[in-house]
């Protein structure tokens, strides 16, 4: 398959610039992945579509104030640092914006006496940055919430770019499918008997890095740190064995659960496509570490039965993932319908429930 197979036209007016209030008043498109049939709902109606046999799995990652305004100490030239992953107390993997920011260039954080320097060049604008002291406790004061580049409207409340159940700090972007849930909706689902499980995947470089090859199979996807705890893996396996649905709230959850299933089958997530349809269902296992699982059409799904997700960018790895889950033709048709029906796209946009 080729990159152009996952392209579509989107008017800029379809890109959501602000979140809706309340969160669960966003629109919800239902997609039957077998037939391609579509229905139109409001997100709070998700409660009507779930049963006590269902298990919702959430990504509890929390976005850190990862965008830092800095400058070169020698010239005063502006440098923007977007923190992606902490390596140790003082070193971070980051995207660095500015002219000729190479190893040895001294940097100062605006409004602070903290200094930094690039100690390694990784790929394109990706760098390893070493700070003069640990900065975790200063991030709230010095950092900014890193909204995606297609959002141009300032966010008045940074908590609107966090899920209401976020708790494990470490992401450079929000798991946006979860932004539609409110505390009241979660309480309602609990009262209905719907079960909840959690995983953690800290969203990093992949959110900002486009697919840059024509042949999809040649793409080397980024690594992201993920965790699935034993008690959550047990609940997922019990749900599958009992005939219930495991519903991933977002592509990050889907990536984590499928990684756990591939590991259970003895496979390498970086080479999961080579497993084919062997072991159509495997119990997921608890794990902690990086995943390089790249899901695109031809992948055999093992853990996830249904998926709640937003509408994704053209030519993105996330669009490829949901095309694998529901069929490329069904997904692209749903996107065309969404455009005609006035759905809002991307991070602050509307949602799909693919079942």
C-alpha positions as CSV (number, residue, x, y, z in Angstrom):
1,X,0.0,0.0,0.0
2,X,1.1,3.6,-0.7
3,X,0.9,6.8,1.3
4,X,-1.5,8.3,-1.3
5,X,-4.0,5.5,-0.4
6,X,-4.6,7.3,2.9
7,X,-5.0,10.8,1.6
8,X,-8.2,12.9,1.6
9,X,-9.0,16.6,1.2
10,X,-10.1,18.5,4.2
11,X,-11.2,22.2,4.3
12,X,-9.5,24.2,7.1
13,X,-13.0,25.1,8.4
14,X,-13.5,21.5,9.4
15,X,-10.6,21.5,11.8
16,X,-11.9,22.1,15.4
17,X,-10.1,25.0,17.0
18,X,-11.8,24.9,20.4
19,X,-13.4,22.1,22.5
20,X,-17.2,21.9,22.9
21,X,-18.9,22.3,26.2
22,X,-19.8,20.1,27.9
23,X,-17.3,17.5,26.7
24,X,-19.9,14.8,25.9
25,X,-22.0,17.1,23.7
26,X,-19.7,16.4,20.8
27,X,-21.0,14.4,17.9
28,X,-20.5,10.7,17.6
29,X,-20.5,8.7,14.3
30,X,-21.2,5.0,14.5
31,X,-19.4,2.9,12.0
32,X,-20.2,-0.8,11.5
33,X,-16.8,-2.2,10.4
34,X,-18.4,-5.2,8.7
35,X,-20.9,-3.4,6.5
36,X,-19.7,0.2,6.5
37,X,-23.2,1.4,7.7
38,X,-23.2,4.7,9.5
39,X,-25.3,6.3,12.2
40,X,-25.2,9.8,13.8
41,X,-25.4,10.3,17.5
42,X,-24.3,12.6,20.3
43,X,-21.4,11.4,22.4
44,X,-23.3,11.1,25.7
45,X,-25.5,8.6,23.9
46,X,-22.6,6.2,24.1
47,X,-24.3,5.0,27.3
48,X,-27.1,3.5,25.1
49,X,-24.6,1.5,23.1
50,X,-22.8,-0.2,25.9
51,X,-23.8,-3.2,28.1
52,X,-22.5,-4.7,31.4
53,X,-20.5,-7.2,29.3
54,X,-18.4,-4.4,27.9
55,X,-15.0,-3.2,29.1
56,X,-13.8,0.3,28.3
57,X,-10.0,0.6,28.4
58,X,-8.6,4.2,29.0
59,X,-5.2,5.7,28.6
60,X,-4.5,7.5,31.9
61,X,-1.5,9.5,30.7
62,X,-1.4,13.2,31.5
63,X,0.0,15.9,29.3
64,X,3.0,17.8,30.8
65,X,3.6,21.6,30.1
66,X,6.1,20.4,27.5
67,X,6.7,23.6,25.4
68,X,9.5,25.7,26.7
69,X,10.5,29.2,25.4
70,X,14.2,29.6,25.4
71,X,17.0,31.6,23.8
72,X,20.7,31.2,22.9
73,X,22.7,32.9,25.5
74,X,25.3,34.2,23.1
75,X,23.1,35.7,20.4
76,X,19.6,35.9,22.0
77,X,18.1,34.0,19.1
78,X,14.8,32.4,20.0
79,X,14.7,28.6,20.5
80,X,11.6,26.5,21.2
81,X,11.9,23.2,23.0
82,X,9.2,20.6,23.0
83,X,9.9,17.9,25.5
84,X,9.1,14.4,24.3
85,X,10.5,12.0,26.8
86,X,12.6,12.2,30.0
87,X,15.8,10.2,29.8
88,X,17.2,10.9,33.3
89,X,17.0,13.6,35.9
90,X,18.5,16.3,33.6
91,X,18.3,14.9,30.0
92,X,15.3,15.0,27.7
93,X,14.5,13.8,24.2
94,X,12.9,16.9,22.6
95,X,12.0,18.6,19.3
96,X,14.1,21.8,19.1
97,X,13.1,24.7,16.9
98,X,15.6,27.4,16.0
99,X,18.5,28.1,13.7
100,X,21.6,26.0,14.0
101,X,20.9,24.7,17.5
102,X,23.6,22.1,17.5
103,X,25.7,20.4,20.3
104,X,27.6,22.9,22.4
105,X,25.2,25.8,21.8
106,X,24.3,27.3,25.2
107,X,20.6,27.9,25.9
108,X,18.7,29.8,28.7
109,X,15.1,29.3,29.6
110,X,13.1,32.5,29.4
111,X,12.3,33.9,32.8
112,X,14.6,31.5,34.7
113,X,18.3,31.0,35.6
114,X,18.1,27.4,34.3
115,X,20.5,26.7,31.4
116,X,20.5,23.9,28.8
117,X,22.5,22.6,25.9
118,X,22.0,20.1,23.1
119,X,24.2,17.1,23.7
120,X,23.1,14.9,20.7
121,X,21.4,15.2,17.4
122,X,18.9,12.4,16.7
123,X,16.7,12.9,13.6
124,X,15.8,16.1,11.8
125,X,14.8,18.5,14.6
126,X,14.9,15.9,17.3
127,X,17.6,16.4,19.9
128,X,18.8,15.3,23.4
129,X,18.8,18.4,25.6
130,X,20.6,18.5,29.0
131,X,19.4,21.0,31.6
132,X,21.5,22.5,34.3
133,X,19.2,21.0,36.9
134,X,16.1,18.8,37.1
135,X,13.1,20.8,35.6
136,X,10.1,18.7,36.5
137,X,9.0,20.9,39.4
138,X,9.5,24.0,37.3
139,X,7.5,22.9,34.3
140,X,4.1,24.3,35.6
141,X,5.7,27.7,35.9
142,X,7.9,27.7,32.8
143,X,6.2,25.4,30.3
144,X,3.1,25.7,28.1
145,X,0.6,23.1,27.1
146,X,1.7,21.9,23.6
147,X,-1.3,22.1,21.4
148,X,-1.0,20.6,17.9
149,X,0.2,22.9,15.2
150,X,-3.2,22.9,13.4
151,X,-4.9,24.6,16.5
152,X,-4.4,28.3,16.3
153,X,-6.9,29.5,19.0
154,X,-5.3,29.8,22.5
155,X,-6.7,27.5,25.1
156,X,-8.1,29.4,28.1
157,X,-8.1,26.4,30.4
158,X,-5.2,23.9,30.0
159,X,-7.3,21.2,31.7
160,X,-9.5,21.0,28.6
161,X,-6.5,19.3,26.9
162,X,-6.5,16.7,29.6
163,X,-8.9,13.7,30.1
164,X,-10.8,13.8,33.3
165,X,-9.2,10.6,34.4
166,X,-5.5,11.6,33.6
167,X,-3.0,10.8,36.3
168,X,0.3,9.6,35.0
169,X,2.3,12.6,33.7
170,X,4.5,12.1,30.7
171,X,2.7,12.9,27.4
172,X,3.5,15.7,24.9
173,X,-0.1,15.4,23.6
174,X,-3.5,14.3,24.9
175,X,-5.2,10.9,24.1
176,X,-7.9,12.9,22.4
177,X,-10.6,10.1,22.2
178,X,-10.9,10.4,25.9
179,X,-11.6,14.1,26.0
180,X,-15.3,13.4,25.3
181,X,-15.9,11.7,28.7
182,X,-17.2,13.7,31.7
183,X,-17.3,12.6,35.3
184,X,-21.0,12.3,35.2
185,X,-20.9,10.1,32.1
186,X,-18.3,7.8,33.7
187,X,-20.5,7.5,36.8
188,X,-23.5,6.7,34.6
189,X,-21.6,4.0,32.8
190,X,-20.4,2.5,36.1
191,X,-24.0,2.4,37.3
192,X,-24.9,0.5,34.2
193,X,-22.4,-2.1,35.0
194,X,-19.9,-1.2,32.3
195,X,-16.4,-2.1,33.4
196,X,-13.3,0.0,33.3
197,X,-9.6,-0.8,32.8
198,X,-6.6,1.4,32.3
199,X,-3.2,1.4,30.6
200,X,-0.6,4.1,30.1
201,X,1.0,5.2,26.8
202,X,3.0,8.4,26.9
203,X,2.4,10.1,23.5
204,X,5.5,11.5,22.0
205,X,7.2,12.2,18.6
206,X,4.7,10.2,16.5
207,X,2.0,12.8,17.1
208,X,4.1,15.4,15.4
209,X,6.0,13.3,12.8
210,X,4.3,12.6,9.5
211,X,4.7,9.3,7.6
212,X,7.6,10.2,5.2
213,X,7.8,7.2,2.9
214,X,5.6,6.2,-0.1
215,X,5.6,2.4,0.6
216,X,3.8,2.0,3.9
217,X,5.5,-1.2,4.7
218,X,8.9,0.6,4.7
219,X,7.8,3.1,7.4
220,X,9.8,3.0,10.7
221,X,7.4,4.1,13.4
222,X,8.5,6.0,16.5
223,X,8.8,4.2,19.9
224,X,6.4,5.2,22.7
225,X,6.6,4.1,26.3
226,X,3.6,2.0,27.4
227,X,2.5,0.1,30.5
228,X,-0.3,-2.5,31.1
229,X,-0.6,-3.6,34.7
230,X,-1.4,-7.2,35.7
231,X,-4.8,-6.4,37.2
232,X,-5.9,-4.6,34.0
233,X,-4.6,-7.4,31.8
234,X,-6.6,-9.9,34.0
235,X,-9.8,-7.9,33.5
236,X,-9.3,-7.7,29.8
237,X,-8.7,-11.4,29.5
238,X,-11.7,-12.2,31.7
239,X,-13.9,-10.0,29.5
240,X,-12.7,-11.7,26.3
241,X,-13.2,-15.2,27.8
242,X,-16.7,-14.2,29.0
243,X,-17.8,-13.1,25.5
244,X,-17.8,-9.3,26.3
245,X,-16.3,-6.6,24.2
246,X,-12.9,-4.9,24.9
247,X,-13.4,-1.3,23.7
248,X,-10.3,0.8,23.3
249,X,-10.8,4.4,24.1
250,X,-8.4,5.8,21.5
251,X,-5.6,4.6,19.2
252,X,-3.1,4.8,22.0
253,X,-5.0,2.2,24.0
254,X,-5.4,0.1,20.8
255,X,-1.7,0.2,20.3
256,X,-1.0,-0.8,23.9
257,X,-3.4,-3.7,24.0
258,X,-2.3,-5.1,20.7
259,X,1.3,-4.8,21.8
260,X,0.4,-6.9,24.9
261,X,-1.3,-9.5,22.7
262,X,1.6,-9.7,20.3
263,X,4.0,-10.1,23.2
264,X,1.7,-12.9,24.6
265,X,2.0,-14.7,21.3
266,X,5.8,-14.6,21.6
267,X,6.1,-12.0,18.8
268,X,8.1,-8.8,18.4
269,X,5.7,-5.8,18.1
270,X,8.1,-4.2,15.7
271,X,7.5,-7.2,13.4
272,X,3.9,-7.9,14.2
273,X,2.8,-7.9,10.5
274,X,4.9,-11.1,10.1
275,X,2.7,-13.0,12.5
276,X,-0.2,-13.0,10.1
277,X,-3.4,-14.6,11.4
278,X,-1.7,-17.1,13.6
279,X,-3.2,-17.1,17.1
280,X,-6.3,-15.1,16.3
281,X,-6.8,-14.4,20.0
282,X,-4.2,-14.4,22.7
283,X,-4.5,-13.3,26.3
284,X,-2.9,-10.0,26.8
285,X,0.0,-9.9,29.2
286,X,1.2,-7.2,31.5
287,X,4.3,-5.3,30.2
288,X,6.2,-2.1,30.6
289,X,8.5,-0.6,28.0
290,X,8.7,0.8,24.5
291,X,6.4,-0.3,21.7
292,X,7.1,0.1,18.0
293,X,3.9,-1.6,16.9
294,X,2.8,-0.1,13.6
295,X,-0.7,-1.1,12.6
296,X,-1.8,-0.8,9.0
297,X,-4.1,-2.8,6.7
298,X,-3.1,-6.4,6.7
299,X,-2.5,-6.5,10.5
300,X,-4.5,-9.2,12.3
301,X,-6.2,-7.7,15.4
302,X,-6.1,-9.8,18.5
303,X,-7.2,-7.8,21.6
304,X,-9.5,-5.0,20.6
305,X,-13.2,-5.6,19.6
306,X,-14.4,-2.0,19.2
307,X,-12.7,1.4,19.1
308,X,-13.6,5.0,20.1
309,X,-11.5,7.5,18.2
310,X,-11.5,11.0,16.7
311,X,-11.1,11.9,13.0
312,X,-7.4,11.8,12.0
313,X,-5.1,13.6,9.7
314,X,-4.6,12.6,6.1
315,X,-1.6,10.3,5.5
316,X,-1.2,9.7,9.2
317,X,-0.3,6.4,10.9
318,X,-3.4,6.8,13.0
319,X,-5.6,6.8,9.9
320,X,-3.8,3.7,8.7
321,X,-4.5,2.0,12.0
322,X,-8.3,2.6,11.9
323,X,-8.3,1.6,8.2
324,X,-6.8,-1.7,9.3
325,X,-9.5,-2.1,11.9
326,X,-12.6,-1.1,9.9
327,X,-11.4,-1.3,6.2
328,X,-9.9,1.6,4.3
329,X,-12.9,2.0,2.0
330,X,-15.3,2.1,4.9
331,X,-13.2,4.6,6.8
332,X,-12.6,7.0,3.9
333,X,-16.3,6.9,3.0
334,X,-17.1,7.7,6.6
335,X,-14.7,10.7,6.5
336,X,-16.4,12.0,3.3
337,X,-19.8,11.7,5.0
338,X,-18.4,13.4,8.1
339,X,-17.3,16.4,6.0
340,X,-20.7,16.7,4.3
341,X,-22.5,16.5,7.7
342,X,-20.3,19.1,9.3
343,X,-18.4,17.0,11.8
344,X,-15.4,18.6,13.5
345,X,-12.0,17.0,12.9
346,X,-8.8,16.3,14.9
347,X,-7.9,16.8,18.5
348,X,-10.9,19.0,19.7
349,X,-13.2,17.5,17.1
350,X,-16.0,14.9,17.1
351,X,-15.7,11.1,17.7
352,X,-16.3,7.8,16.0
353,X,-17.4,4.5,17.6
354,X,-16.2,1.7,15.3
355,X,-17.8,-1.6,16.3
